């Protein structure tokens, strides 16, 4: 009977030791350094001159549309649909 108790005690200690070590695993969040952008990456994020020009061009909202305003169809296949 003493062997049974010793075996159970060893299994219990081993169980506690294994699970205490597993909880100490590092997920990577704690050790990740601050991520910074290089100068080239910051330049690529800034708007290009074309984007700056296009910021001022805004289409009128749908509520301001009126019948009779002409529009251009640039695709020949789409022109067949509207004729």
Secondary structure, 3 states (H helix, E strand, C coil): CHHHHHHHHHHHHHHHHHHHHHCCCCCCCCCCCCCCCCHHHHHHHCCCHHHHHHCCCCCCCHHHCCCCCCCCCCCHHHHHHHC
